[in-house]
C-alpha cells in the first residue's frame, strides 16, 4: 500500500505541477473533437452556419497557430514572475505561484482548444465539413481570450509585494487557526499525564528517518490511531519545518512496545505518517508563511532595492498574523489524545517568543537606519502589548528594548533619534506617539 507520506508528496507535486491540468485539457480536447464529429450530422446547427472546406480549414489552422502563440505568451509571463520573485520578492513564494488555479485553467483551455482544432482538421474533406466543431472551436477561442484577459488583470494586480503579502498572510493565519482547532479537538482529558517507557523513563524505541529532508507535515489522525493500536505514546522530536539529516530520530516511542505482549510499532509504518520533502510548505507550518513575509520585507530594505515603504506595508500583514498567533495557545509542546482522552501523541510547537522573533528580528536589524521601519515596528509592538495575554507581554517588552537600543545606535543625533523613537502606524505621516 502507498503510505500517507507518499500520497502527501504526490498531492504536493500535483498542486505545484504546471503540466497535469493542461494535459487533461489536451485529452479532453481530443475527446470533444471526436464527439463533435460524431454528432455533426444530427442537424443541430441552424441554417446559414455552414462552412466551406477552405473556410473551415483556414479557421482551424489559424486557431491552432494562435493557441501555440498564446501558450508561448503565458510561458513568457511565467518567466517574468520567476525573475521578479527571485529579484524583489522571495523565492519561497514560487511554491504558491505554481499552484495558481487560474493559471492552470488558462493553460488547460489553450491546450484543449489546440487539440480540439487540430483533431477537427483531419476530418475536413471537400464534401464533409464539421460545422458544429468549427463553431465550437470559435467559442473556445472566445473563452480562451476572456480567460487570458482575466489572467493578465490578475497578474498585473496581484504580483505587487503588498498583494502577495496579503495572500501569504491570510494563508498563514488560516493554517494557524486550523492547527489550533485540531489541537483543541484532540486535547487530553483533565488530569491525564504522558506515560514514560523504559526502566529509566526513556523511550522504548526510536523511529529514525531513512533519508533526510524538511519535515512538511504529520498525519495526526494516523499517528494517534497507530499509538492507540500499540497502547503507547509517540513523542515527535522535531518541529514541522526542521531539516533533518538521514538517520535522525523523528519519533520516540514511550510505553507500549512489548508490554502486555503487544508488538512494537513498525518503524516503516510510522515513518509513512511523516512527510519529508526538499523544502518547507505552508500546510501545517504557518511559520513558513511568516518567513515569506519577512523575506519580502528585508528584500525591500536591501540597498539594491531601498524601498522601506513596501516593508512597512508588509509589516501591516505581519502584525495581523502576530495578533492572531499572540491570542492563541502556544505552550511550545502539544499533547494530543485519542477518542477516550488518553494521551497518545506529543509534538513540539513554536512558542510566542519564536513567532515574535521571527517576525521582527531581521526586519529590525536590516531596517535599523530607516525612520519608517523603526516607527512602524514600535507601533506594532505597542499594539501587541495592548492585545496579547499578560504571559506574552514580557517577550514584547524585550523586543521593544532591543528596538530602543537599535534606534540609539543608528541615530546619533538627538533630534533624529527623537523622531525615530516614536510609534507611527504609517511609518511616517501618521499619528506619531512618543
VMD Tcl script that draws the C-alpha trace (Angstrom):
set ca {
  {0.00 0.00 0.00}
  {1.09 3.55 -0.69}
  {1.89 5.36 2.56}
  {0.28 8.61 3.64}
  {3.63 10.41 3.27}
  {3.93 9.23 -0.35}
  {0.37 10.37 -1.08}
  {1.11 13.73 0.55}
  {4.18 14.23 -1.62}
  {2.16 13.24 -4.68}
  {-0.52 15.80 -3.81}
  {2.14 18.46 -3.34}
  {3.63 17.60 -6.72}
  {0.23 17.70 -8.39}
  {-0.59 21.08 -6.83}
  {2.71 22.58 -7.98}
  {2.71 20.93 -11.40}
  {2.09 23.14 -14.42}
  {1.60 20.25 -16.88}
  {-1.00 17.94 -15.33}
  {-4.08 20.13 -15.77}
  {-3.04 21.23 -19.32}
  {-2.57 17.55 -20.17}
  {-6.14 16.89 -19.05}
  {-7.26 19.77 -21.28}
  {-5.33 18.28 -24.19}
  {-7.00 14.88 -23.81}
  {-10.41 16.48 -23.28}
  {-9.98 18.50 -26.47}
  {-9.37 15.33 -28.50}
  {-12.38 13.60 -26.92}
  {-14.67 16.58 -27.58}
  {-13.48 16.75 -31.19}
  {-14.43 13.09 -31.71}
  {-17.82 13.78 -30.16}
  {-18.40 16.86 -32.33}
  {-17.57 14.89 -35.48}
  {-19.88 12.03 -34.49}
  {-22.92 14.27 -33.93}
  {-22.22 16.70 -36.75}
  {-24.87 15.16 -38.97}
  {-27.62 15.40 -36.34}
  {-28.83 18.72 -37.72}
  {-28.07 20.77 -34.63}
  {-26.58 23.71 -36.50}
  {-29.02 26.41 -37.71}
  {-29.21 27.21 -41.36}
  {-26.57 29.67 -42.54}
  {-23.90 28.28 -40.19}
  {-22.40 26.01 -42.80}
  {-18.73 26.36 -43.73}
  {-16.89 25.55 -46.91}
  {-13.91 23.22 -46.71}
  {-11.43 26.03 -47.39}
  {-13.03 28.35 -44.80}
  {-13.12 25.66 -42.12}
  {-9.54 24.65 -42.85}
  {-8.35 28.25 -42.70}
  {-10.21 29.00 -39.45}
  {-8.99 25.89 -37.67}
  {-5.41 26.39 -38.90}
  {-5.47 29.96 -37.59}
  {-6.80 28.77 -34.22}
  {-4.07 26.14 -33.93}
  {-1.38 28.74 -34.60}
  {-2.96 31.27 -32.23}
  {-3.15 28.78 -29.35}
  {0.52 27.91 -29.76}
  {1.41 31.61 -29.71}
  {-0.74 32.26 -26.62}
  {0.86 29.34 -24.82}
  {4.24 30.90 -25.51}
  {2.94 34.23 -24.20}
  {1.80 32.68 -20.91}
  {5.14 30.91 -20.56}
  {6.87 34.28 -21.05}
  {4.76 35.73 -18.24}
  {5.84 32.80 -16.09}
  {9.49 33.61 -16.75}
  {8.87 37.23 -15.72}
  {7.26 36.05 -12.48}
  {10.30 33.91 -11.72}
  {12.62 36.86 -12.34}
  {10.60 39.20 -10.13}
  {10.13 36.64 -7.37}
  {13.84 35.89 -7.16}
  {14.82 39.55 -7.50}
  {12.43 41.63 -5.40}
  {10.19 39.11 -3.62}
  {11.04 35.78 -2.01}
  {11.98 32.61 -3.92}
  {9.83 30.76 -1.35}
  {6.78 32.46 -2.91}
  {7.25 30.42 -6.09}
  {5.69 27.38 -4.42}
  {2.44 29.36 -4.10}
  {2.57 30.82 -7.61}
  {2.90 27.36 -9.16}
  {-0.40 26.42 -7.50}
  {-2.44 29.25 -9.00}
  {-5.62 27.62 -10.31}
  {-6.42 30.37 -12.81}
  {-3.04 29.94 -14.48}
  {-3.63 26.20 -14.83}
  {-7.14 26.82 -16.18}
  {-5.73 29.19 -18.82}
  {-3.10 26.68 -19.90}
  {-5.68 23.86 -19.99}
  {-8.06 25.95 -22.11}
  {-5.31 26.82 -24.58}
  {-4.10 23.22 -24.92}
  {-7.67 21.93 -25.12}
  {-8.59 24.40 -27.86}
  {-5.40 23.50 -29.73}
  {-6.13 19.74 -29.54}
  {-9.80 20.25 -30.45}
  {-9.00 22.32 -33.53}
  {-6.11 20.12 -34.67}
  {-8.27 16.99 -34.37}
  {-11.01 18.59 -36.49}
  {-8.55 19.45 -39.26}
  {-8.09 15.80 -40.22}
  {-11.83 15.31 -40.78}
  {-12.21 18.13 -43.31}
  {-12.88 16.94 -46.84}
  {-14.26 18.67 -49.87}
  {-17.75 17.30 -49.29}
  {-17.58 16.86 -45.50}
  {-17.02 19.75 -43.09}
  {-17.51 19.50 -39.27}
  {-19.70 22.61 -39.00}
  {-20.54 22.07 -35.33}
  {-16.89 21.54 -34.46}
  {-15.77 24.72 -36.26}
  {-18.41 26.72 -34.40}
  {-17.38 25.20 -31.04}
  {-13.75 25.99 -31.86}
  {-14.70 29.64 -32.29}
  {-16.49 29.59 -28.94}
  {-13.42 28.01 -27.33}
  {-11.24 30.79 -28.74}
  {-13.58 33.41 -27.23}
  {-13.42 31.68 -23.84}
  {-9.63 31.45 -24.10}
  {-9.30 35.16 -24.82}
  {-11.59 36.04 -21.91}
  {-9.58 33.87 -19.53}
  {-6.38 35.45 -20.87}
  {-7.68 38.94 -20.06}
  {-8.70 37.83 -16.56}
  {-5.28 36.25 -16.11}
  {-3.48 39.40 -17.24}
  {-5.59 41.50 -14.90}
  {-4.75 39.21 -12.02}
  {-1.10 39.07 -13.00}
  {-0.69 42.85 -13.11}
  {-2.55 43.47 -9.85}
  {-1.58 40.50 -7.70}
  {2.14 40.42 -8.33}
  {2.73 43.54 -6.26}
  {4.57 42.80 -2.99}
  {1.69 44.05 -0.85}
  {-0.82 41.84 -2.71}
  {1.42 38.82 -2.24}
  {1.87 39.71 1.43}
  {-1.91 39.81 1.85}
  {-2.28 36.39 0.21}
  {0.52 34.78 2.20}
  {-0.59 36.40 5.45}
  {-4.17 35.13 5.09}
  {-2.90 31.64 4.27}
  {-0.67 31.65 7.35}
  {-3.46 32.85 9.62}
  {-5.79 30.21 8.21}
  {-3.25 27.44 8.80}
  {-2.63 28.66 12.34}
  {-6.33 28.68 13.21}
  {-6.84 25.30 11.57}
  {-3.98 23.80 13.57}
  {-5.30 25.36 16.77}
  {-8.69 23.76 16.12}
  {-7.07 20.33 15.67}
  {-5.19 20.74 18.95}
  {-8.34 21.75 20.80}
  {-10.27 18.83 19.33}
  {-7.63 16.30 20.43}
  {-6.89 17.68 23.88}
  {-6.45 15.00 26.58}
  {-8.93 14.72 29.41}
  {-8.30 16.71 32.57}
  {-5.52 15.30 34.74}
  {-4.15 12.91 32.11}
  {-0.38 12.52 32.14}
  {2.03 11.37 29.47}
  {3.35 7.91 30.42}
  {7.07 7.20 30.13}
  {8.50 3.88 28.95}
  {11.67 2.02 29.80}
  {13.24 1.44 33.18}
  {14.67 4.96 33.34}
  {11.70 6.74 31.85}
  {13.31 6.91 28.41}
  {11.81 5.75 25.13}
  {11.24 2.08 24.47}
  {12.09 2.52 20.79}
  {13.19 5.19 18.34}
  {11.96 5.72 14.80}
  {14.66 7.10 12.53}
  {14.25 8.55 9.06}
  {15.88 6.72 6.18}
  {16.57 9.84 4.17}
  {16.90 13.45 5.17}
  {14.76 16.42 4.24}
  {12.47 19.09 5.58}
  {9.56 17.90 7.70}
  {6.50 19.05 5.77}
  {3.58 17.51 7.64}
  {2.41 14.86 10.09}
  {-0.65 12.67 9.66}
  {-2.02 13.45 13.11}
  {-5.02 11.11 12.93}
  {-2.83 8.27 11.65}
  {-0.23 8.74 14.39}
  {-2.95 8.82 17.06}
  {-4.53 5.64 15.70}
  {-1.17 3.85 15.47}
  {-0.23 4.84 19.03}
  {-3.62 3.70 20.32}
  {-3.30 0.38 18.49}
  {0.01 -0.33 20.23}
  {-1.02 1.34 23.53}
  {1.94 3.71 23.53}
  {2.78 7.39 23.20}
  {4.60 8.86 20.23}
  {6.87 11.81 21.03}
  {7.90 13.77 17.94}
  {11.39 15.22 18.37}
  {11.45 17.88 15.63}
  {9.33 20.85 14.64}
  {7.48 20.92 11.35}
  {9.79 22.81 9.02}
  {13.00 21.43 10.55}
  {15.55 19.99 8.15}
  {16.70 16.60 9.44}
  {19.70 14.56 8.25}
  {19.46 10.89 7.24}
  {19.21 8.61 10.27}
  {17.90 11.30 12.61}
  {15.40 10.29 15.31}
  {11.97 11.59 14.34}
  {9.70 9.79 16.78}
  {10.32 8.31 20.22}
  {8.01 5.50 21.35}
  {7.13 5.65 25.04}
  {5.25 2.87 26.77}
  {3.64 0.06 24.80}
  {6.30 -1.91 22.98}
  {6.36 -5.40 24.45}
  {4.07 -4.51 27.36}
  {1.19 -6.99 27.51}
  {2.59 -8.99 24.63}
  {1.74 -6.33 22.04}
  {4.25 -5.88 19.20}
  {6.24 -2.69 18.94}
  {5.12 -0.20 16.27}
  {6.55 -0.81 12.81}
  {9.11 1.99 12.12}
  {8.32 1.99 8.40}
  {4.62 2.35 9.11}
  {5.29 5.24 11.49}
  {7.64 6.92 9.01}
  {4.89 6.61 6.40}
  {2.89 9.06 8.52}
  {5.60 11.77 8.40}
  {6.11 13.64 5.12}
  {9.64 14.75 4.26}
  {10.47 16.90 1.27}
  {13.04 19.18 -0.29}
  {11.62 22.35 1.30}
  {9.00 23.58 3.72}
  {5.34 24.08 2.88}
  {2.65 26.21 4.50}
  {0.48 23.13 5.17}
  {0.71 22.62 8.95}
  {3.52 25.22 9.07}
  {2.12 28.76 9.46}
  {5.58 29.97 10.49}
  {6.68 29.39 6.89}
  {4.12 31.99 5.78}
  {5.66 34.39 8.29}
  {9.09 33.50 6.90}
  {7.96 34.51 3.39}
  {6.56 37.82 4.66}
  {9.81 38.65 6.43}
  {11.80 37.72 3.31}
  {9.76 40.17 1.22}
  {10.25 42.92 3.80}
  {14.02 42.52 4.11}
  {14.37 42.33 0.32}
  {12.66 45.72 0.18}
  {15.14 47.02 2.78}
  {18.22 45.83 0.88}
  {20.48 48.56 -0.59}
  {19.74 47.26 -4.09}
  {16.01 47.95 -3.68}
  {15.83 50.55 -0.89}
  {12.03 50.57 -0.57}
  {11.13 50.91 3.14}
  {7.52 51.81 2.31}
  {6.97 48.31 0.92}
  {8.48 46.88 4.09}
  {6.05 48.99 6.14}
  {3.13 47.61 4.09}
  {4.33 44.06 4.67}
  {4.60 44.81 8.39}
  {0.86 45.50 8.37}
  {0.23 41.86 7.42}
  {2.89 40.60 9.81}
  {1.14 42.49 12.60}
  {-2.18 40.87 11.68}
  {-0.58 37.42 11.87}
  {1.03 38.22 15.23}
  {-2.28 39.33 16.71}
  {-3.83 36.01 15.65}
  {-0.90 33.98 16.99}
  {-0.48 36.07 20.14}
  {-4.02 35.39 21.27}
  {-3.71 31.64 20.67}
  {-2.50 28.92 22.99}
  {1.25 28.48 22.43}
  {2.70 26.19 25.11}
  {5.62 25.07 22.94}
  {4.61 21.43 23.45}
  {1.28 19.90 22.48}
  {-0.23 16.70 23.83}
  {-2.94 15.08 21.72}
  {-5.25 12.32 22.87}
  {-7.25 9.51 21.32}
  {-11.04 9.26 21.39}
  {-11.01 8.16 25.03}
  {-8.97 11.17 26.14}
  {-5.74 9.25 26.74}
  {-2.53 10.99 25.63}
  {-1.08 9.38 22.53}
  {0.96 11.98 20.65}
  {3.34 14.71 21.81}
  {4.50 17.22 19.22}
  {6.76 20.25 19.72}
  {5.33 23.61 18.80}
  {6.58 27.14 18.45}
  {6.01 29.36 21.42}
  {5.07 33.03 21.26}
  {8.66 34.21 21.57}
  {9.67 32.19 18.50}
  {6.91 33.70 16.36}
  {7.71 37.21 17.60}
  {11.44 36.92 16.98}
  {10.87 35.50 13.50}
  {8.57 38.41 12.70}
  {10.62 41.39 13.87}
  {14.28 40.41 14.48}
  {15.63 40.56 10.92}
  {13.45 43.48 9.90}
  {14.74 45.44 12.91}
  {18.35 44.65 12.02}
  {18.06 45.44 8.30}
  {15.87 48.48 8.88}
  {17.79 49.97 11.78}
  {18.74 53.05 9.76}
  {15.21 53.66 8.42}
  {12.98 56.06 10.33}
  {9.90 54.45 8.78}
  {10.80 50.95 9.93}
  {11.72 51.98 13.46}
  {8.49 53.92 13.94}
  {6.31 51.20 12.39}
  {7.96 48.46 14.46}
  {7.38 50.41 17.63}
  {3.72 50.89 16.74}
  {3.43 47.16 16.02}
  {4.99 46.14 19.36}
  {3.00 48.65 21.38}
  {-0.17 47.43 19.71}
  {0.68 43.87 20.73}
  {1.14 44.99 24.33}
  {-2.47 46.16 24.32}
  {-3.97 42.94 22.94}
  {-1.89 39.84 23.76}
  {-2.37 37.94 27.05}
  {-0.25 39.01 30.03}
  {2.07 35.99 29.79}
  {3.05 37.04 26.26}
  {3.88 40.65 27.09}
  {7.34 40.06 28.51}
  {8.61 38.92 25.11}
  {7.08 42.03 23.52}
  {8.78 44.27 26.08}
  {12.09 42.57 25.35}
  {11.69 43.33 21.64}
  {10.80 46.94 22.46}
  {14.02 47.23 24.47}
  {16.04 45.82 21.56}
  {14.34 48.27 19.19}
  {15.18 51.16 21.50}
  {18.84 50.10 21.60}
  {18.86 49.79 17.80}
  {17.49 53.33 17.45}
  {20.13 54.68 19.83}
  {22.91 53.04 17.82}
  {21.52 54.00 14.43}
  {20.70 57.67 15.15}
  {23.50 59.52 16.89}
  {21.83 62.92 16.51}
  {19.32 63.50 19.38}
  {16.80 65.24 17.13}
  {16.73 62.43 14.57}
  {16.69 59.87 17.36}
  {13.63 61.53 18.89}
  {11.82 61.29 15.54}
  {12.76 57.63 15.03}
  {11.80 56.71 18.60}
  {8.10 57.37 18.06}
  {5.33 54.96 17.17}
  {3.62 55.57 13.83}
  {1.36 53.00 12.17}
  {2.15 54.52 8.75}
  {5.86 54.77 9.37}
  {5.92 58.45 8.51}
  {2.95 60.74 8.09}
  {0.55 59.12 10.54}
  {-0.26 59.96 14.13}
  {3.05 59.59 15.96}
  {3.17 58.77 19.66}
  {6.21 59.27 21.86}
}
mol new
graphics top color blue
foreach p $ca { graphics top sphere $p radius 0.5 }
foreach p [lrange $ca 0 end-1] q [lrange $ca 1 end] { graphics top cylinder $p $q radius 0.2 }
display resetview
